[in-house]
Amino acid sequence: MKTTFERGVRAEESAQLYLERKGYTLISARYKTPHGEIDLLMRDGDTIVAVEVKYRKYESDSLECITPRQQKRIENALLYYLSEHNINESGENSSLLRFDVVLLSAGTQLTHIENAW
């Protein structure tokens, strides 16, 4: 029997492979900052995408787990990444930003929500 941590890592790996097949490029997996962690940090063309991955038995349970507090934590972690890599939203070294969610549920159901918030 897998632990919750192991199921989470496996879900992140599945989400990464799915997004790479869609043409995304991995910047970092499990990117840790003082503000929290971004499950997958990816690039979709000129856009930097912070991807939150959720695995639950039922898809509806996965979506309910992404609270406004968690969204703010991910936003702060992305701002930290941008400042560490001298990237801004306009001018020199600019990039577009987006927050996506990948939901996985039992039976390998996968749902990708672009621009989730």
Secondary structure, DSSP 4 states (H G I P E B T S, - for coil): ---HHHHHHHHHHHHHHHHHHTT-EEEEEEEEETTEEEEEEEEETTEEEEEEEEEESSHHHHHHT--HHHHHHHHHHHHHHHHHTT-BSSSTTB-EEEEEEEEEETTTEEEEETT--
